[in-house]
Amino acid sequence: MVQVRVAGVALDSTRQHVILLKPIDEMPGTGPILPIWIGEQEATSILVAVENAPVPRPLAHDLMRSMLDALDVKLVRVEVTRIDDGTFYAEVTLASAQGEQVVDSRPSDAVALASRVGAPIWVADAVMEEAGVTDFMPTEDPAESIDEFKKFLDDVDPEDFA
């Protein structure tokens, strides 16, 4: 397993949202980055959490966090455990007075919740090896770096990971 952070959320050439997970010990422009295609609402929820943006009403993942707090349950970690036929799978590990429980989850929901509570996010080595891509090297010109990244998103499709 490799511990990751949310490196960003982007749109690909078909306007689908992609969450980018990067090993925490890798600098931008080096090593792998894991793109996972997610829904628009999940992308918004992750961005709100990562950027600590205020929302007028709680989002679904805020509700989940409040429920965990009310039940005195701690989110220990989330793991992107496998990829099967292009679909990513994740697990959420919860701890309570009754012990730890592992719950099946979509990666987007797991990451959105982990981002709210500060829980570590992990990716199985096999997933990173299969679906990770080489991070692009940023250039001196930020506009050029953005153009390079947009080109990457234009050239990659979810089917590439099937």
N, C-alpha and C positions, 0 to 999 in steps of 0.2 A: 504494500500500500504506500502511496505517496500523498502527503498532505498538500492540499491546494488552497488557493484563494480565488475569489472572483476577480478576474482581470478586466472584465467588461461585459457589456451586453451590446450586440450589434445587429444590424439587419443585413441579410444576404441579398443577392441580386434579385431574388423573387419576393423580397420584403418579408421574409420569415425571420423571426427573432432567433438569435444564437447567443447562448451564454458561453463565455470563454473562461475555462478554469486553467490556472497556471500553478505549477509547483511553487510552494512558498519560498523555497531557497533559490529559485531561478530569477535572474534579472530580466527585465523586459528585453526582448530581442534575442534571447538565448534560450536553448532548451525547448521542450515541447509545450504545446498549449492544446487543451482539449475543447473542441467546439461541440456543444450539444444544442440541437434545435429544440426550442420551447415555444409555448404559446405567448400571445401578446400580454395577457393578464399576468402570467407568471413573470414575464420579463419586467413588466412595470413593478410588480411586487418586489422583485430582487433589487431593482434599481432604487426603489424607495428605501429599502433596508440598508443597502450599501452606502447610499448617500445621506442617510439619516434625514430624509425629506419628510416634512410634516404632511399629514393627510387629514382632510376634514372629518373623515369617518374611518373606522378601522377596516383594513382589508382582511381577506380570509386568513392570511398568515399571521396577522396581528391577533385575530380571534384565537388561532391555534396557540400562540404564545400565551395569551391570557388564560386559556383553558389549562395549559401546563402549569402556570403559576397558581391558579386556583386549586388545582389538584395536588400541588406540591410535587410535581414531576419535573425532573431536569432532563433536558436534551443533552446527552453525553457526546454524541458524534453523529455525523451522517457519512455514508459511504456509497459511492457509485461503484457497484459490485460487479456488473457485467454488461456486456452488449450482446444482443442476440438478434440477428437478422436486421441490424440497423437500429434497434430499439435499446435504449439505455435503461438499466434498472438500478434502483438505489434502496438502501435500508436506513432507517432512523433508529438509533439506540437510545432508549429512554431509561431513566433510573428513578425509582420511587422507594418507599419504605418496603415494598414487596420484592424489590430486587430489580434487575435489568430486564428489559423486554426489547426485542428487535421487531420493528414494524416495517413492512413493505411500503415503498414510496416511489413516486416519480422523482427523478433527479431535480427537476425544477422546484417542486414543493419542498423537498429536503433542503436544497440550497437556500430557498427563500426563508425557511424557518431558521436554519442555522445562522443566516446572516442577521436575523433579528436578535438572537440570543447569544451570539458570539461563540457558538459551538464549532469545533474543528470539522473541516470537510476533507474527506479522503477519497482517493480514486484507486481502484485495484490496478496493480502493475500491468496486468494483461489488458485492461481497458485502455490504459494510456498507451501501451505499445500498439494496440490495434487501431485506435481511433485518434490518437494524438497526432498533431502535425507540428512541423518545425516552426517556431515563432520567427517572425520576420525581424530583421535588424533595423531598428529605427535609424533614420537619417538625421542630419543636422537640421533639415527643414521639416518642421512638423506637418506642413501641407503635403510634402512628398511622402512622409510616413503614412499619413492617412490614405493617400492615393494607393500606396502599395497594399495596405490592408484591405481597401475596397476591392482591389484587383483579386486578392486572395478570396474574398467572399464571393466575388463574381464567378470565380473558377471552381469553387467547391460546392457540392450538392450533398444533401443528406444521404442520397443513394450511394455516395462514395464510401460510406461506412457500413453498407449492407453486407 
